[in-house]
Amino acid sequence: VRRRGALLGAALSLGLGTPTAARSPARAAATPITDEAFAELEMRARTAYRAKRLDEAYALLTELHELEPEVGQWLERRAQCLVDLKRFSDAIRDFDAAVNLYEPEYKSLGLLSNRALAYEGLSDWNGALRDYDEVVRLSNAVDRAPPYVLNSRGNVLCSLGRYEEALESYRLATETFQKSRNLSGAIYARSNAALMLAELGREDEAIAEFEAVARRAAGSIDARAALAAMRWSRGEVEEAETTWNWACEKINSGVLTEGGPALDGCALYRDEDWLRRIRRWPPSMVDKQMRFVRLR
C-alpha cells in the first residue's frame, strides 16, 4: 500500500526548541572546518540524497554528525537515508538518538512518520501504529490533517486485523486528500477503504465503492481486479471476466503510488506474495483473487 518516501530536508515540526542547521560558535571554533566548508558538506549530502546516491548521502551525513554530535537533525536525516536503504533497525536507532538530542518540547512529525515506516519495514505493526497515532494527535492539535499518514495508519491497522479502524482511517485520508484536491491520493485511499468493506463482509458497499473508483480513475487496475475477484466469488462469471479483461487488455499497466512506476496489472495481480506483502490486500480479498486467477 502506498508508502510515502522519506524526505531528506526540513521535517514538519510542532512545539518549541526547533533545531537549527547553523553551527554553534563553540563548535565552529573546536572543529577544523569553516562555515563555508560545512555548508558545502550539507549541500553535498542533500544533492546525493536527492539523486538517490544513498550510500554517499549516508557517509556525508555521518561526517556532519561527527562535526556536530549535539545536533539531532543530522541523525534524523541519516535515519531517513537508512529507511531508504532498508536498514530499518539502524534507522530506528538513529531516530531514537535524535529524539534524545532534541528539546523535550520539540516534536518532529517527519521523524515520527518516517520512524513508523522503519517499524513497518520490520513488520512491527504496533510500533508503527504508536508513531502514526502520535502524528495524527499532534497534527489535529494544530489542524494539520496528514492524509498520507492516515492512509499509512490504515495499512498498519489492516495488518493488525483491526479492519473497522482501518476503514475509518482510510475514509479520513480520502476526505483529506479531496480537500487538498489530490485526486490520485483520494482514489487510492478510497480503494483501500473499499477493501476494508469487503473484508468486513459488506460486499455490496465494497462493490459500489470499487465501481465508483473505476469510474473516476480510468486507469485503476486495482479497483477492477478487486471487482473481478468479488464478482467471480458471487458466481457472476461473465461480469468478472469482462472486468478482468478490461484491466488486462485496455489498461494493462497502472501507477499504484503517486509518482511511482507503471506496473503490469495482469502479472502482479496473479502474484499472491505481492498482494499480501507489498500491496497488502486483506486476507479474504487475496483468497478471492487467487481463486479467480487459478480457476478461470
Residue pairs with C-beta under 8 A, 6 or more apart in sequence:
1 151
1 152
1 154
1 155
1 158
1 192
1 279
1 280
2 148
2 151
2 152
2 155
2 185
2 188
2 256
2 257
2 258
3 117
3 120
3 152
3 155
3 257
4 113
4 117
4 148
4 149
4 152
5 84
6 80
6 81
6 83
6 84
6 114
6 117
7 80
7 110
8 45
8 46
8 49
8 50
8 57
8 77
8 80
8 81
9 46
9 77
10 110
11 73
11 76
11 108
11 109
11 110
11 111
12 108
12 109
12 110
12 144
13 106
13 107
13 108
13 109
13 110
14 107
14 109
14 138
14 139
14 141
14 142
15 103
15 105
15 106
15 107
16 103
16 105
16 106
17 102
17 103
17 104
17 105
17 106
18 106
19 71
19 72
19 73
19 102
19 106
20 71
21 42
21 71
21 73
23 31
23 35
23 38
23 67
23 68
24 68
27 67
27 68
27 70
28 35
28 38
31 67
33 41
33 67
38 64
38 67
41 60
41 63
41 64
41 67
42 64
44 60
45 57
45 60
45 61
45 64
45 77
48 54
48 56
48 57
48 60
49 57
49 77
49 80
49 81
52 84
54 81
54 84
54 85
55 85
57 81
58 78
58 81
58 82
58 85
61 74
61 77
61 78
61 81
62 78
64 74
65 71
65 74
65 75
65 78
68 74
70 101
71 101
72 97
72 98
72 99
72 100
72 101
72 102
73 98
75 94
75 95
75 97
75 98
75 101
76 94
76 95
76 98
76 108
76 110
76 111
78 94
79 90
79 91
79 92
79 93
79 94
79 95
79 98
79 111
79 114
79 115
79 118
80 91
80 110
80 114
82 88
82 90
82 91
82 94
82 118
83 91
83 114
83 117
83 118
83 121
86 121
88 118
88 119
88 121
88 122
89 118
89 122
91 114
91 115
91 118
91 121
92 115
92 118
92 119
92 122
95 111
95 114
95 115
95 118
96 115
98 108
98 111
99 111
102 108
107 134
107 138
109 135
109 138
109 139
109 146
112 131
112 132
112 134
112 135
112 138
113 131
113 132
113 135
113 146
113 148
113 149
113 152
115 131
116 127
116 128
116 129
116 130
116 131
116 132
116 135
116 149
116 152
116 156
117 128
117 152
119 125
119 127
119 128
119 131
120 128
120 152
120 155
120 156
123 159
125 156
125 159
125 160
126 160
128 152
128 156
129 153
129 156
129 157
129 160
132 149
132 152
132 153
132 156
133 153
135 146
135 149
136 146
136 149
136 150
136 153
139 145
139 146
139 149
145 172
145 176
145 179
146 176
147 173
147 176
147 177
147 180
147 182
147 185
147 189
148 173
148 185
150 169
150 170
150 172
150 173
150 176
150 189
151 169
151 170
151 173
151 185
151 188
151 189
151 192
153 169
154 166
154 167
154 169
154 170
154 173
154 189
154 192
154 193
154 196
155 166
155 192
155 280
157 163
157 165
157 166
157 169
158 166
158 192
158 195
158 196
158 199
158 280
158 282
159 280
163 196
163 199
163 200
163 282
164 196
164 200
166 192
166 196
167 193
167 196
167 197
167 200
170 189
170 190
170 192
170 193
170 196
171 189
171 193
173 185
173 189
173 192
174 186
174 189
174 190
174 193
177 183
177 185
177 186
177 189
178 186
182 258
183 216
184 217
184 255
184 258
185 258
187 213
187 216
187 217
187 220
188 256
188 257
188 258
190 209
190 212
190 213
191 209
191 210
191 213
191 220
191 222
191 223
191 226
193 209
194 205
194 206
194 209
194 210
194 213
194 223
194 226
195 206
195 226
195 281
195 282
195 285
196 282
197 203
197 205
197 206
197 209
198 206
198 226
198 230
198 282
198 284
198 285
199 282
199 283
199 284
199 285
203 230
203 234
206 226
206 230
207 227
207 230
207 231
210 223
210 224
210 226
210 227
210 230
211 223
211 227
213 220
213 223
214 220
214 223
214 224
214 227
217 223
218 251
219 251
219 254
219 255
220 251
220 254
221 247
221 251
221 252
221 253
221 254
221 263
221 265
221 269
222 254
222 256
222 265
222 279
224 243
224 244
224 246
224 247
224 251
224 265
225 244
225 247
225 265
225 269
225 289
226 281
226 285
226 289
227 240
227 243
228 240
228 241
228 243
228 244
228 247
228 292
229 240
229 285
229 288
229 289
229 291
229 292
230 285
230 288
231 237
231 239
231 240
231 243
232 240
232 288
232 291
232 292
232 295
232 296
233 288
233 291
233 292
240 292
240 296
241 296
244 292
244 296
247 265
247 266
247 269
248 265
248 266
251 265
252 264
252 265
252 266
253 262
253 263
253 264
253 265
254 262
254 263
254 265
255 261
255 262
255 263
256 263
256 279
268 274
268 275
268 279
269 275
269 289
269 293
270 293
272 286
272 290
275 281
275 286
275 289
275 290
276 283
276 286
281 289
